[in-house]
Amino acid sequence: MQVVGVVFKLIQAISIKLELDNKEYLKYLDIVCIGTISDIVPLIGENRIIAKLGLKLISQTKNIGLKTLIQKLGYKKINSNTISFGVAPRINACGRMGYENEALKLFLTENIEEATIITDNLNNYNKQRQIKEKQIFEQAILELEKEDINNLSSIVLCGDNWHYGVIGIVASKLAEKFFKPTLLICFENDVGKGSGRSLSGFDLHKALTESSEYLEKYGGHEMAVRIIFEKRYV
């Protein structure tokens, strides 16, 4: 179960402990559903129940921000595609482009005019994210064309003007395209920040652990990691 699911279960446990009515925590299932589907977790067990009931709640949600976003997107039918390809990319774009508070404001606002403005902002952030993602991907491909890709066991690329919030998406695309663990790095002054994606069967986090002496910080799991290190190690 992903983070949003764990938080929901905590809220549920507290509500039960305080003997609150079920509706006091079930009313959040629309938001929990978005997090569950967006995180691409296996829709089995409780995750499946959350997604199924959450989609029903989203179709009649009282959350002004969420309702405004869906209406702006033009979706007539609410299903997992609505979340995966409509809602999720725009919510994620906020954080990736450095405006994560905008997503929070969207879900908290009770003013439809404010919700409309924030929704327009989210759409713009998503467009910016798409542009930067395309630029970095094309630059990465140009760099890889200089190498004999078949002889590379992994892909490690860096760029001075790459956006940290986007390189994880590009790393995922490159890993899928070339079927190799991929780590992309951007530099801010003398600090390198990287985001990596792996393939089933190769523990990228374990590989980083073996090189941890060169890293200031690192974290993640076997399929996805993030790192911070000093530029002098490059």
C-alpha positions as CSV (number, residue, x, y, z in Angstrom):
1,M,0.0,0.0,0.0
2,Q,1.3,3.4,-1.0
3,V,1.8,6.4,1.4
4,V,-1.7,7.9,0.8
5,G,-3.2,4.5,1.6
6,V,-1.2,4.2,4.8
7,V,-2.3,7.7,5.9
8,F,-5.9,6.8,5.1
9,K,-5.7,3.7,7.3
10,L,-4.2,5.8,10.1
11,I,-7.2,8.2,9.8
12,Q,-9.5,5.3,9.8
13,A,-7.9,3.8,13.0
14,I,-8.0,7.1,14.8
15,S,-11.7,7.6,13.8
16,I,-12.6,4.1,15.1
17,K,-10.7,4.7,18.3
18,L,-12.6,8.0,18.9
19,E,-15.8,6.2,17.9
20,L,-16.5,8.6,15.1
21,D,-19.1,7.9,12.4
22,N,-17.6,6.1,9.4
23,K,-18.5,9.0,7.1
24,E,-15.9,11.1,8.9
25,Y,-13.1,9.3,7.2
26,L,-14.9,7.7,4.2
27,K,-15.5,11.2,2.8
28,Y,-11.8,11.4,1.9
29,L,-11.9,8.4,-0.4
30,D,-12.0,10.6,-3.5
31,I,-8.6,12.0,-2.7
32,V,-7.2,8.7,-1.5
33,C,-8.4,7.1,-4.8
34,I,-6.5,9.7,-6.8
35,G,-3.3,9.0,-4.8
36,T,-3.8,5.2,-5.2
37,I,-4.2,5.2,-8.9
38,S,-1.6,7.9,-9.5
39,D,1.0,5.9,-7.7
40,I,0.4,2.9,-10.0
41,V,0.1,0.4,-7.2
42,P,-1.4,-3.0,-7.8
43,L,-5.2,-2.7,-7.5
44,I,-5.7,-5.7,-5.3
45,G,-7.1,-6.1,-1.8
46,E,-7.9,-2.9,-0.1
47,N,-6.3,-0.8,-2.9
48,R,-9.0,-2.2,-5.3
49,I,-11.8,-1.4,-2.9
50,I,-10.4,2.2,-2.4
51,A,-10.1,2.7,-6.1
52,K,-13.6,1.3,-6.9
53,L,-15.4,3.2,-4.1
54,G,-13.2,6.3,-4.6
55,L,-14.1,6.6,-8.3
56,K,-17.8,6.5,-7.5
57,L,-17.2,9.3,-4.9
58,I,-15.2,11.3,-7.4
59,S,-18.1,11.3,-9.9
60,Q,-20.2,13.1,-7.3
61,T,-17.4,14.8,-5.3
62,K,-18.2,17.8,-3.2
63,N,-14.5,18.9,-3.4
64,I,-14.8,22.1,-5.3
65,G,-11.2,22.1,-6.6
66,L,-11.4,18.5,-7.8
67,K,-14.7,19.0,-9.4
68,T,-13.5,22.1,-11.2
69,L,-10.3,20.3,-12.5
70,I,-12.3,17.4,-13.9
71,Q,-14.8,19.8,-15.6
72,K,-12.0,21.8,-17.1
73,L,-10.4,18.6,-18.5
74,G,-13.7,17.8,-20.2
75,Y,-14.1,14.2,-19.0
76,K,-17.7,13.0,-19.2
77,K,-17.0,9.6,-17.7
78,I,-15.0,9.1,-14.5
79,N,-12.7,6.0,-14.5
80,S,-9.1,5.1,-13.9
81,N,-8.1,6.8,-17.2
82,T,-9.6,10.1,-16.0
83,I,-7.2,10.0,-13.0
84,S,-4.1,8.4,-14.7
85,F,-4.1,10.7,-17.8
86,G,-6.0,13.7,-16.6
87,V,-5.9,14.5,-13.0
88,A,-2.6,12.8,-11.9
89,P,-0.2,14.5,-14.4
90,R,-1.5,17.9,-13.5
91,I,-1.2,17.3,-9.7
92,N,2.2,15.8,-10.2
93,A,3.3,18.7,-12.4
94,C,2.9,21.1,-9.5
95,G,5.5,19.3,-7.4
96,R,7.8,18.7,-10.3
97,M,7.8,22.3,-11.3
98,G,8.2,23.6,-7.8
99,Y,4.6,24.7,-7.0
100,E,3.4,21.8,-4.8
101,N,1.4,24.2,-2.7
102,E,-0.9,24.8,-5.6
103,A,-2.2,21.3,-5.6
104,L,-2.9,21.5,-1.8
105,K,-4.7,24.8,-2.3
106,L,-6.8,23.2,-5.1
107,F,-8.1,20.5,-2.7
108,L,-8.7,22.9,0.2
109,T,-10.4,25.8,-1.5
110,E,-14.1,26.4,-1.2
111,N,-14.2,29.2,-3.7
112,I,-15.0,28.2,-7.3
113,E,-13.2,31.3,-8.7
114,E,-10.0,30.4,-6.9
115,A,-10.4,26.8,-8.0
116,T,-10.7,27.9,-11.6
117,I,-7.5,30.0,-11.4
118,I,-5.6,27.2,-9.7
119,T,-6.8,24.7,-12.3
120,D,-5.6,27.0,-15.1
121,N,-2.2,27.2,-13.3
122,L,-2.0,23.4,-13.1
123,N,-2.6,23.1,-16.8
124,N,0.2,25.5,-17.5
125,Y,2.6,23.7,-15.1
126,N,1.8,20.5,-16.9
127,K,2.6,22.1,-20.3
128,Q,5.8,23.4,-18.9
129,R,6.7,20.0,-17.6
130,Q,6.0,18.4,-21.0
131,I,8.2,20.9,-22.8
132,K,11.1,20.5,-20.4
133,E,10.7,16.7,-20.4
134,K,10.9,16.7,-24.2
135,Q,14.0,18.9,-24.2
136,I,15.9,16.7,-21.7
137,F,14.9,13.5,-23.5
138,E,16.1,14.8,-26.8
139,Q,19.4,16.0,-25.3
140,A,19.9,12.6,-23.6
141,I,19.3,10.8,-26.9
142,L,21.9,13.0,-28.6
143,E,24.4,12.2,-25.9
144,L,23.7,8.4,-26.2
145,E,24.1,8.5,-30.0
146,K,27.8,9.2,-29.3
147,E,28.1,6.0,-27.4
148,D,27.9,2.3,-28.3
149,I,24.7,1.8,-26.3
150,N,24.8,-2.0,-26.7
151,N,28.1,-2.1,-24.7
152,L,26.7,0.0,-21.8
153,S,25.6,-1.9,-18.7
154,S,23.8,1.2,-17.5
155,I,23.1,4.8,-18.5
156,V,24.4,7.8,-16.5
157,L,24.0,11.2,-18.0
158,C,24.2,14.8,-16.6
159,G,23.2,18.3,-17.7
160,D,23.7,21.7,-16.3
161,N,20.3,23.1,-17.3
162,W,18.2,20.0,-16.6
163,H,15.2,20.4,-14.3
164,Y,15.5,18.2,-11.3
165,G,11.7,17.8,-11.0
166,V,11.5,16.3,-14.5
167,I,14.7,14.1,-14.9
168,G,13.0,11.1,-13.1
169,I,10.3,10.9,-15.8
170,V,13.0,11.0,-18.5
171,A,15.1,8.4,-16.7
172,S,12.1,6.1,-16.7
173,K,11.6,6.6,-20.4
174,L,15.2,5.9,-21.2
175,A,15.3,2.8,-19.0
176,E,12.3,1.5,-20.8
177,K,13.6,2.4,-24.3
178,F,17.1,0.9,-23.9
179,F,16.3,-1.7,-21.2
180,K,19.1,-0.4,-18.9
181,P,19.2,1.1,-15.4
182,T,19.3,4.8,-15.9
183,L,20.5,7.7,-13.7
184,L,20.1,11.3,-14.8
185,I,21.9,14.1,-13.0
186,C,21.4,17.9,-13.0
187,F,23.8,20.4,-11.3
188,E,22.9,23.4,-9.2
189,N,26.1,25.3,-8.5
190,D,28.5,22.7,-7.0
191,V,25.8,20.2,-6.1
192,G,24.7,17.3,-8.2
193,K,21.1,16.0,-7.9
194,G,20.2,12.7,-9.6
195,S,17.1,10.6,-10.2
196,G,17.3,7.0,-11.3
197,R,15.1,4.3,-12.6
198,S,15.8,0.6,-12.8
199,L,14.5,-2.6,-14.3
200,S,13.1,-5.7,-12.6
201,G,16.0,-7.8,-11.4
202,F,18.5,-5.0,-10.7
203,D,18.4,-3.4,-7.3
204,L,19.4,0.2,-8.0
205,H,19.3,1.2,-4.3
206,K,21.7,-1.6,-3.4
207,A,24.0,-0.5,-6.1
208,L,24.0,3.1,-4.7
209,T,24.7,1.7,-1.2
210,E,27.9,0.2,-2.5
211,S,29.0,3.7,-3.6
212,S,27.5,5.6,-0.7
213,E,30.9,7.1,0.3
214,Y,30.7,9.5,-2.6
215,L,27.1,10.5,-1.9
216,E,25.9,13.2,0.5
217,K,22.3,11.8,0.5
218,Y,20.5,9.0,-1.3
219,G,17.2,7.2,-0.9
220,G,14.5,5.3,-2.7
221,H,14.0,1.6,-3.4
222,E,15.3,-1.0,-5.9
223,M,13.4,0.5,-8.8
224,A,13.7,4.2,-8.2
225,V,16.3,6.4,-6.4
226,R,17.3,9.9,-5.8
227,I,20.8,11.1,-4.9
228,I,22.7,14.3,-3.9
229,F,26.5,14.6,-4.1
230,E,29.2,17.2,-4.6
231,K,30.2,18.0,-8.2
232,R,33.9,17.4,-7.5
233,Y,33.2,13.7,-7.6
234,V,32.2,13.8,-11.3
